[in-house]
């Protein structure tokens, strides 16, 4: 299998000073469909908003297209990819 397009490594994210999602890791590959399933309040939106850059992430790493980024830079790349993929 090819390298993942997006890799989340031990990501902790939340609102303000409150971590909601702790230690989340995943690899997403091109040409696949990935779902995020969980109950109300489980942190699904918090996680997605952290990847996108709308929420704070406290620790961990987001690797987008093979480029490792910690805190902020990956979010800009993910926003760009999200805009491209909607077309």
C-alpha positions as CSV (number, residue, x, y, z in Angstrom):
1,X,0.0,0.0,0.0
2,X,1.2,3.5,-0.7
3,X,2.0,6.1,1.9
4,X,-1.0,7.7,3.8
5,X,-2.3,11.0,2.5
6,X,-3.1,12.0,6.1
7,X,-1.6,10.5,9.3
8,X,-2.6,11.5,12.8
9,X,-0.1,10.4,15.5
10,X,-1.2,10.5,19.2
11,X,-3.3,13.6,18.6
12,X,-4.8,15.4,21.6
13,X,-7.3,18.1,20.9
14,X,-10.0,20.2,22.5
15,X,-11.4,23.6,23.3
16,X,-9.7,26.3,25.3
17,X,-7.6,24.5,28.0
18,X,-9.8,21.3,28.0
19,X,-8.6,18.3,26.0
20,X,-11.5,16.3,24.6
21,X,-9.8,13.8,22.3
22,X,-6.7,12.2,23.7
23,X,-4.1,10.1,22.0
24,X,-5.9,9.6,18.6
25,X,-3.9,8.0,15.8
26,X,-5.1,7.1,12.3
27,X,-3.8,6.7,8.7
28,X,-6.0,7.8,5.7
29,X,-5.1,6.6,2.2
30,X,-6.0,8.1,-1.2
31,X,-8.8,6.3,-3.0
32,X,-10.4,5.0,0.3
33,X,-13.4,6.0,2.2
34,X,-12.9,6.5,6.0
35,X,-15.7,7.0,8.5
36,X,-15.5,8.4,12.0
37,X,-18.2,6.9,14.2
38,X,-18.9,7.6,17.9
39,X,-21.7,8.6,20.3
40,X,-22.8,12.2,21.0
41,X,-20.0,14.0,22.8
42,X,-17.3,11.5,21.9
43,X,-15.1,14.1,20.1
44,X,-15.7,13.5,16.4
45,X,-16.3,17.1,15.5
46,X,-13.5,18.2,17.9
47,X,-11.1,15.9,16.1
48,X,-12.1,17.1,12.6
49,X,-12.0,20.7,13.6
50,X,-8.5,20.3,15.1
51,X,-7.3,18.7,11.8
52,X,-8.9,21.6,9.9
53,X,-7.3,24.2,12.2
54,X,-10.5,25.5,13.8
55,X,-9.8,23.9,17.2
56,X,-6.7,23.8,19.4
57,X,-4.6,20.7,19.4
58,X,-2.4,20.2,22.4
59,X,0.0,17.5,21.3
60,X,0.7,14.9,18.7
61,X,1.5,15.2,15.0
62,X,-0.4,15.7,11.8
63,X,1.4,14.4,8.7
64,X,-0.1,15.6,5.4
65,X,1.2,14.3,2.1
66,X,4.4,13.0,3.7
67,X,5.2,16.3,5.3
68,X,5.4,16.1,9.1
69,X,4.0,19.2,10.8
70,X,3.4,19.9,14.5
71,X,1.0,22.7,15.6
72,X,-0.6,24.7,12.8
73,X,1.3,24.2,9.6
74,X,-0.5,21.0,8.7
75,X,-3.9,22.6,9.3
76,X,-3.3,25.1,6.4
77,X,-2.4,22.2,4.1
78,X,-5.5,20.2,5.2
79,X,-7.7,23.3,4.5
80,X,-6.2,23.6,1.1
81,X,-6.8,19.8,0.4
82,X,-10.3,20.0,1.7
83,X,-11.1,22.9,-0.7
84,X,-9.6,21.0,-3.6
85,X,-11.4,17.7,-2.8
86,X,-14.9,19.4,-2.8
87,X,-14.7,20.3,-6.5
